[in-house]
Amino acid sequence: MIDTTIEDKLFREFKYGGAAYLALEYVNIAHKKDGFDVYPKNWQEFYKIKLPQIVKSRTDSYDDVPLFVSVDGERPLMWIEIESNISSCKTENELNRYLYSLLLPFKEWSDSICPIRYIQHAQQDIERCKRDIPLHIARAESLEDGWDKDEAFADAEACKDSIKKDEERIKRLEGSHDRFLQIFNDAADRSVEWYCKAWFDVFCTYADNLDALLLKFGIDLYAVQDKCGIWLKPKRDVISIMGYVGTLELTQTLISQLPQNVNYPKQKELPPDLCTPKAMDVLKRAVVKGLLDENYMPTADMTKSQMKVFAIHASIECGFERRCYKPFETYWSVSNLAQTREVDGSDDKLEIVRNLFPKDVRKRAKHKNR
């Protein structure tokens, strides 16, 4: 029987609305070129006044003993709990789901501090474009002068431009970790950045502990990270985990015995229309309201009429109104949202969805198909 009592207390702080989540959100915004100036006044007040208070209060009151402190010569309680949970998994699917749950709360931190999955996507795009360029050129050279020939050459140039942009993006992403370290090193005492640094230390300690614990089960954290698309650490420092395993020799032995290919669950990717900052803000509002879960999937109580209303309003606010249903049907694995009638749903439930959005969005949504 899996018991997540202790780990949930840590995970809660890294999930939406937790101290670690809010601290990272603050740092990400505060250290951009325009900072908080791009936000409405009420949101500026939240980020500058209320958010720091929440972060300080929740961080100061957080009990890190179960994560860091050994009790009576035993390992910290959280790691005893996690080890017991892994041992209790009776099937491979149950183990895979549990391993995924150990990474999922850290997704936002992974995307900011250790954005390996974005680097991998950019590298894949580069390889695809490199394969396509000679094909476009060969096609162009086989055609007579005219629009088709020009278009083929243009496609080749577009691939070259895409490669350049992806290479620049990779360079920026690879510098993310060092950029945060610099921010943390420059942080004033008791500032939000200072508190974020404290959570960064927790993040790193958790990653090293998890890596060491999984080694004892013959599980490679890097295989799990790669399959799930959530990275806590880009490479393994043997010295950093040696203390958790026991000795350097044992650590190296366990690493050498890791399987090369393990089937772990793959995180479902959000469609491009739902990956923008504005779309993520909309999805998070729905999570807070209980309409979507932490994976941005509909909760069991969300009706299909509510899904339709949400898709319409979200597409208007996020700017993909002409294809409002497709991203949600793809990600949620539902169909025929356009044919779903709002009148088939409870007015109260539909109003819950509508109230997530600004008045101008709700006004425009009234003219959509009922």
TAJO-V518827 format. One record per residue. N is the residue number from 1. OMEGA is omega in radians with two decimals (999 if undefined). Layout:
# TAJO-V518827
<<N	OMEGA> <N	OMEGA>>
This chain:
# TAJO-V518827
<<1	-3.11> <2	3.12> <3	-3.08> <4	-3.04> <5	-3.05> <6	-3.11> <7	3.14> <8	3.14> <9	3.06> <10	-3.07> <11	-3.12> <12	-3.10> <13	3.13> <14	3.09> <15	-3.09> <16	3.12> <17	3.12> <18	-3.08> <19	-3.14> <20	3.12> <21	-3.10> <22	3.12> <23	3.12> <24	3.11> <25	3.12> <26	-3.10> <27	3.14> <28	-3.11> <29	-3.04> <30	-3.05> <31	2.94> <32	-3.05> <33	-3.09> <34	3.08> <35	-3.09> <36	-3.04> <37	-3.10> <38	-3.08> <39	3.05> <40	-3.05> <41	-3.11> <42	3.09> <43	3.06> <44	3.11> <45	3.12> <46	-3.08> <47	-3.05> <48	-3.05> <49	-3.02> <50	-3.09> <51	3.11> <52	3.12> <53	3.12> <54	-3.11> <55	-3.11> <56	-3.10> <57	-3.08> <58	3.14> <59	-3.13> <60	-3.10> <61	-3.10> <62	3.14> <63	-3.09> <64	-3.13> <65	-3.13> <66	-3.12> <67	-2.97> <68	-2.89> <69	3.07> <70	-3.12> <71	3.11> <72	3.11> <73	3.11> <74	3.07> <75	3.09> <76	-3.00> <77	-3.09> <78	-3.10> <79	2.99> <80	3.12> <81	-3.11> <82	3.11> <83	3.11> <84	-3.14> <85	3.11> <86	-3.14> <87	-3.08> <88	3.14> <89	-3.02> <90	-3.13> <91	3.13> <92	3.13> <93	3.12> <94	3.10> <95	-3.13> <96	3.13> <97	-3.12> <98	3.11> <99	3.11> <100	-3.13> <101	3.12> <102	3.13> <103	-2.98> <104	-3.12> <105	-3.05> <106	-3.05> <107	-3.13> <108	3.10> <109	3.09> <110	-3.09> <111	-3.12> <112	-3.02> <113	-3.03> <114	-2.98> <115	-3.08> <116	-3.06> <117	3.10> <118	3.07> <119	3.12> <120	3.12> <121	3.14> <122	3.11> <123	3.09> <124	3.09> <125	3.12> <126	3.13> <127	3.12> <128	-3.13> <129	3.12> <130	3.09> <131	-3.05> <132	-3.06> <133	3.14> <134	3.11> <135	3.11> <136	-3.13> <137	3.13> <138	3.11> <139	-3.13> <140	-3.10> <141	3.14> <142	-3.08> <143	3.04> <144	3.14> <145	-3.13> <146	-3.04> <147	-3.11> <148	3.13> <149	3.12> <150	-3.13> <151	3.14> <152	3.08> <153	3.12> <154	3.10> <155	3.11> <156	3.12> <157	3.12> <158	3.10> <159	3.12> <160	3.10> <161	3.13> <162	3.10> <163	-3.14> <164	3.14> <165	3.14> <166	3.11> <167	3.09> <168	3.13> <169	3.12> <170	3.14> <171	3.11> <172	-3.11> <173	3.14> <174	3.11> <175	-3.07> <176	-3.08> <177	-3.13> <178	3.13> <179	3.12> <180	3.11> <181	3.12> <182	3.10> <183	-3.12> <184	-3.13> <185	-3.12> <186	-3.02> <187	3.05> <188	-3.12> <189	3.10> <190	3.03> <191	3.10> <192	3.09> <193	3.12> <194	3.09> <195	3.11> <196	3.08> <197	3.11> <198	3.11> <199	3.05> <200	3.09> <201	3.09> <202	3.13> <203	-3.11> <204	3.13> <205	3.11> <206	-3.11> <207	-3.13> <208	3.11> <209	-3.12> <210	3.11> <211	-3.12> <212	-3.12> <213	-3.13> <214	3.09> <215	-3.11> <216	3.09> <217	-3.11> <218	-3.12> <219	-3.12> <220	3.13> <221	-3.08> <222	3.03> <223	3.13> <224	3.13> <225	-3.09> <226	-3.13> <227	-3.09> <228	-3.09> <229	3.11> <230	-3.04> <231	3.06> <232	3.13> <233	-3.07> <234	-3.14> <235	-3.08> <236	3.01> <237	-3.05> <238	-3.11> <239	-3.08> <240	-3.14> <241	-3.10> <242	-3.12> <243	3.13> <244	-3.11> <245	-3.13> <246	-3.14> <247	3.11> <248	-3.13> <249	3.14> <250	3.12> <251	-3.14> <252	3.11> <253	-3.14> <254	3.12> <255	-3.12> <256	-3.10> <257	-3.11> <258	3.08> <259	-3.11> <260	-3.10> <261	3.12> <262	-3.11> <263	3.12> <264	-3.10> <265	3.13> <266	3.11> <267	3.13> <268	-3.09> <269	3.03> <270	3.03> <271	-3.10> <272	-3.12> <273	-3.10> <274	-3.11> <275	-3.12> <276	3.11> <277	-3.13> <278	3.13> <279	3.12> <280	3.10> <281	3.12> <282	-3.13> <283	-3.12> <284	3.08> <285	3.12> <286	3.08> <287	3.14> <288	-3.11> <289	3.11> <290	3.11> <291	3.14> <292	3.08> <293	-3.05> <294	3.06> <295	-3.12> <296	3.04> <297	3.12> <298	3.05> <299	-3.08> <300	-3.09> <301	-3.09> <302	-3.11> <303	3.13> <304	3.07> <305	3.08> <306	3.10> <307	-3.14> <308	-3.12> <309	3.11> <310	-3.13> <311	-3.14> <312	-3.09> <313	-3.12> <314	-3.13> <315	3.11> <316	-3.11> <317	-3.03> <318	3.02> <319	3.03> <320	-3.03> <321	-3.07> <322	3.11> <323	-2.94> <324	-3.04> <325	-2.97> <326	-3.12> <327	-3.11> <328	3.10> <329	3.13> <330	-3.05> <331	-3.10> <332	-3.11> <333	3.05> <334	-3.13> <335	3.02> <336	3.06> <337	-3.13> <338	-3.10> <339	3.12> <340	-3.10> <341	3.11> <342	-3.09> <343	3.10> <344	-3.11> <345	3.10> <346	3.13> <347	-3.13> <348	-3.14> <349	3.12> <350	3.14> <351	3.07> <352	3.13> <353	-3.09> <354	-3.08> <355	3.05> <356	-2.94> <357	3.12> <358	-3.08> <359	-3.10> <360	3.09> <361	3.14> <362	3.14> <363	3.14> <364	-3.11> <365	-3.14> <366	-3.07> <367	3.12> <368	3.13> <369	3.13> <370	999>>
